[in-house]
Amino acid sequence: MTRSNTINWGGAIVLSFVVFAGFIGTMVYRMISQRVDLVADNYYQQEEVYQKQIERIQHTSLLKQKSSMTYSVPDQIIRIALPTSVKKGEVTFFRPSDKNLDFSVPVLAQSNSLVTIPTTNLKKGLWKIQTTWTDGREEYYLEDEVVIK
């Protein structure tokens, strides 16, 4: 009896389904074991009040005198020049690679518009710095990134 060289299509279809199911199972396992950190724990609540943030950015862009942020490596100081007098404010330091290093520094009322913050205790690397302040009438916002060396 001679055997013909035909393909067993039933077995090939079953094998294809098994390989596909294994691929899908592997992808599902990799997706659920991946660590995903949101920028903030209460992300969705912050999204609802984002209109206030948009207004802060618009107020800052309308100022005649622009705000700026500089980092002095030799002095290990961040200088934030604000174009208005500050009644109340806050500088928030975000570390994109580790949310446990995030912290905020309050800005006290002052007539001059220069805020200096020492960086000697900050971990080296990329920091996102967000500054919010008010002059008593409007709220403002400034954001910049600094690489601490």
Secondary structure as the mmCIF struct_conf table of DSSP 4:
data_model
#
loop_
_struct_conf.conf_type_id
_struct_conf.id
_struct_conf.beg_label_comp_id
_struct_conf.beg_label_asym_id
_struct_conf.beg_label_seq_id
_struct_conf.end_label_comp_id
_struct_conf.end_label_asym_id
_struct_conf.end_label_seq_id
HELX_LH_PP_P HELX_LH_PP_P1 THR A 2 SER A 4
HELX_RH_AL_P HELX_RH_AL_P1 TRP A 9 ILE A 32
TURN_TY1_P TURN_TY1_P1 SER A 33 SER A 33
BEND BEND1 GLN A 34 GLN A 34
BEND BEND2 VAL A 39 ALA A 40
TURN_TY1_P TURN_TY1_P2 ASP A 41 ASN A 42
HELX_RH_AL_P HELX_RH_AL_P2 TYR A 43 GLU A 48
TURN_TY1_P TURN_TY1_P3 VAL A 49 VAL A 49
HELX_RH_AL_P HELX_RH_AL_P3 TYR A 50 LEU A 62
BEND BEND3 LYS A 64 GLN A 65
HELX_LH_PP_P HELX_LH_PP_P2 LYS A 66 SER A 67
STRN STRN1 SER A 68 SER A 72
TURN_TY1_P TURN_TY1_P4 VAL A 73 GLN A 76
STRN STRN2 ILE A 77 ALA A 81
BEND BEND4 PRO A 83 THR A 84
STRN STRN3 VAL A 86 VAL A 86
BEND BEND5 LYS A 87 LYS A 87
STRN STRN4 LYS A 88 PHE A 94
TURN_TY1_P TURN_TY1_P5 PRO A 96 SER A 97
HELX_RH_3T_P HELX_RH_3T_P1 LYS A 99 LEU A 101
STRN STRN5 PHE A 103 VAL A 107
STRN STRN6 GLN A 110 GLN A 110
BEND BEND6 SER A 111 ASN A 112
STRN STRN7 LEU A 114 PRO A 118
TURN_TY1_P TURN_TY1_P6 THR A 120 ASN A 121
BEND BEND7 LEU A 122 LEU A 122
HELX_LH_PP_P HELX_LH_PP_P3 LYS A 123 LYS A 123
BEND BEND8 LYS A 124 LYS A 124
STRN STRN8 GLY A 125 THR A 134
BEND BEND9 GLY A 136 ARG A 137
STRN STRN9 GLU A 139 ILE A 148
#
